[in-house]
């Protein structure tokens, strides 16, 4: 339940304009993907409405959609609970992520110019600072931005759309292992930048494949420690 409160600054502001149910959905999804609302946590309509400053109706509508999209589970006579992903679900999604992002890295190496490489270097520096400061949320956000930029530099719209479908779930799975991946993740990002700068598509794809596989294995290993 939310009676214990959410972390300071965790509740996102609802952007206007736009349908209220859509804005509530996006706000709740952000809280789930950042794990401010934890897997298995009981969600109470009235408490969520109070935190977001809205009535219960758009919260109810948002919860229905989140249930349809697999982010929460609606249990008869019990209520709504944040979905608890299984190891198999995580493995399948992170495997697909490897396929998509390895292809994107190869395309980015073939197409990127100096401006794109500079943007990757700036994002990498941001992530390295976050790790140094033990800012997990900052590191997670920088990691997502870095991978989004690689996908953008690939220049393939269909690939980007497919990646966007799994991007938020990747962030959801990455958050609990972000500190464990830590500095090594950004060393791998630097290796990827070097391959892209050298316009070596095969090496860029291989580096990205290894990088994303490290994250997949770390996610599974965290449950064994």
C-alpha positions in Angstrom: 0.0 0.0 0.0 1.0 3.6 -0.3 0.4 4.4 3.4 4.2 4.5 3.9 4.4 7.2 1.3 6.5 7.5 -1.9 10.1 8.7 -2.0 10.6 12.5 -2.0 10.0 13.8 -5.5 8.9 10.4 -6.8 5.4 11.5 -8.0 5.7 13.0 -11.4 3.7 16.1 -12.2 0.8 15.6 -14.5 1.4 17.4 -17.8 -1.3 19.3 -19.4 -3.1 19.4 -21.8 -4.3 15.9 -22.8 -6.9 13.4 -21.6 -6.6 13.0 -17.8 -6.7 9.2 -18.0 -3.7 9.3 -20.3 -1.7 11.6 -18.0 -2.6 9.4 -15.0 -1.5 6.3 -16.9 1.8 7.8 -17.9 2.4 9.0 -14.3 1.7 5.6 -12.8 3.8 3.9 -15.5 6.7 6.1 -14.6 6.4 5.2 -11.0 6.3 1.5 -11.8 9.3 1.6 -14.2 11.4 3.6 -11.8 10.3 1.1 -9.1 9.0 3.9 -6.8 6.0 1.5 -6.9 7.6 -1.9 -6.3 6.8 -5.2 -7.9 4.1 -6.9 -5.8 3.0 -3.6 -4.2 -0.7 -3.2 -3.5 -2.2 -0.2 -5.3 -5.1 1.5 -3.6 -7.2 3.8 -5.9 -8.0 6.4 -3.3 -4.3 6.7 -2.2 -3.1 7.0 -5.8 -5.8 9.6 -6.5 -4.7 11.6 -3.5 -1.0 11.5 -4.5 -1.8 12.5 -8.0 -4.4 15.1 -7.1 -7.2 13.6 -9.2 -10.4 11.8 -8.7 -10.6 8.0 -8.5 -12.2 7.6 -12.0 -9.1 8.3 -14.1 -7.0 6.2 -11.7 -9.4 3.3 -12.2 -9.2 3.7 -16.0 -5.4 3.9 -15.9 -5.2 0.8 -13.7 -7.4 -1.1 -16.2 -5.1 -0.1 -19.0 -2.0 -1.0 -17.0 -3.5 -4.4 -16.4 -4.1 -4.9 -20.1 -0.5 -3.9 -20.8 0.9 -6.3 -18.3 2.2 -3.7 -15.8 -0.2 -4.6 -13.0 -2.3 -7.5 -12.0 -6.0 -7.0 -11.0 -7.0 -9.8 -8.6 -10.6 -10.5 -7.9 -11.6 -9.4 -4.3 -8.1 -8.3 -3.6 -7.4 -5.3 -5.9 -4.5 -4.1 -8.0 -0.9 -5.1 -7.5 2.2 -4.1 -9.4 3.2 -7.1 -11.6 6.0 -9.3 -10.4 8.0 -10.3 -13.5 9.2 -13.9 -13.7 12.7 -14.8 -14.6 11.4 -16.2 -17.9 9.7 -13.0 -18.8 12.8 -11.0 -18.1 15.0 -13.4 -20.1 12.7 -13.3 -23.1 12.6 -9.5 -23.2 16.3 -8.9 -22.6 17.1 -11.4 -25.3 15.0 -9.5 -27.8 16.6 -6.3 -26.6 20.0 -7.8 -27.5 18.9 -8.6 -31.0 17.5 -5.1 -31.6 20.3 -3.1 -30.1 23.1 -5.1 -31.7 21.6 -4.4 -35.1 21.2 -0.7 -34.1 24.8 -0.5 -33.1 26.0 -1.8 -36.4 23.8 0.6 -38.3 24.9 3.5 -36.1 28.6 2.7 -36.9 27.8 2.8 -40.6 25.8 6.0 -40.5 27.0 8.2 -37.6 29.0 11.4 -38.0 31.1 13.4 -35.5 28.0 15.2 -34.1 26.3 11.9 -33.1 29.5 10.5 -31.6 29.9 13.7 -29.5 26.4 13.3 -28.2 27.2 9.7 -27.2 30.3 10.9 -25.4 28.3 13.5 -23.5 25.7 11.0 -22.4 28.5 8.6 -21.3 30.1 11.3 -19.2 26.7 12.0 -17.6 26.3 8.3 -16.7 29.9 8.1 -15.4 29.2 11.0 -13.1 26.0 9.4 -11.8 27.9 6.2 -11.0 30.6 8.2 -9.3 28.0 10.0 -7.2 26.1 6.7 -6.5 23.1 8.3 -8.2 21.2 5.2 -9.3 18.2 7.1 -10.7 20.6 9.3 -12.7 22.6 6.3 -14.0 19.4 4.5 -15.1 18.2 7.6 -16.9 21.6 8.2 -18.6 21.7 4.5 -19.6 18.3 4.7 -21.2 19.2 8.0 -23.0 22.5 6.5 -24.3 20.8 3.5 -25.7 18.0 5.6 -27.2 20.7 7.8 -28.9 22.3 4.7 -30.4 19.0 3.6 -31.8 18.4 7.1 -33.1 21.7 7.2 -34.9 20.9 3.8 -36.5 18.4 5.7 -38.6 15.9 2.9 -39.0 12.4 3.9 -38.0 10.9 0.4 -37.8 13.8 -0.7 -35.6 13.3 2.3 -33.4 9.6 1.6 -33.1 10.2 -2.0 -32.1 12.8 -0.9 -29.6 10.4 1.7 -28.1 8.0 -1.1 -27.4 10.4 -2.8 -25.0 12.4 0.2 -23.8 10.4 0.9 -20.7 10.5 -2.7 -19.6 14.2 -2.8 -20.2 14.5 0.2 -17.8 12.3 -1.7 -15.3 14.7 -4.7 -15.4 17.8 -2.6 -15.4 17.0 -0.5 -12.3 17.6 -3.2 -9.7 21.0 -4.1 -11.2 22.2 -0.6 -12.1 24.4 -0.3 -9.0 25.8 -3.8 -9.6 26.6 -3.0 -13.3 28.0 0.3 -12.2 31.3 1.5 -13.7 31.7 -1.6 -15.9 28.6 -0.7 -17.9 30.0 2.7 -18.8 33.4 1.1 -19.7 31.4 -1.0 -22.2 29.7 2.1 -23.5 33.0 3.7 -24.1 34.1 0.6 -26.1 30.9 1.0 -28.2 31.6 4.6 -28.9 35.1 3.7 -30.1 33.7 1.1 -32.5 31.1 3.5 -33.8 33.7 6.3 -34.2 35.9 3.8 -36.2 32.8 3.0 -38.4 33.4 -0.6 -37.6 29.8 -2.0 -37.8 30.8 -5.6 -37.0 32.7 -4.6 -33.9 30.0 -2.2 -32.7 27.3 -4.9 -33.0 29.6 -7.4 -31.2 30.3 -4.9 -28.4 26.6 -4.1 -28.0 25.7 -7.8 -28.0 28.2 -8.5 -25.2 27.1 -5.4 -23.3 23.4 -6.3 -23.3 24.2 -9.9 -22.5 26.1 -8.8 -19.4 23.0 -7.0 -18.2 20.8 -10.0 -18.9 23.1 -12.3 -16.9 23.4 -9.8 -14.1 19.6 -9.6 -13.8 19.4 -13.3 -13.3 22.3 -13.5 -11.0 20.8 -10.9 -8.6 18.1 -13.4 -7.6 20.7 -15.9 -6.6 22.6 -13.5 -4.2 
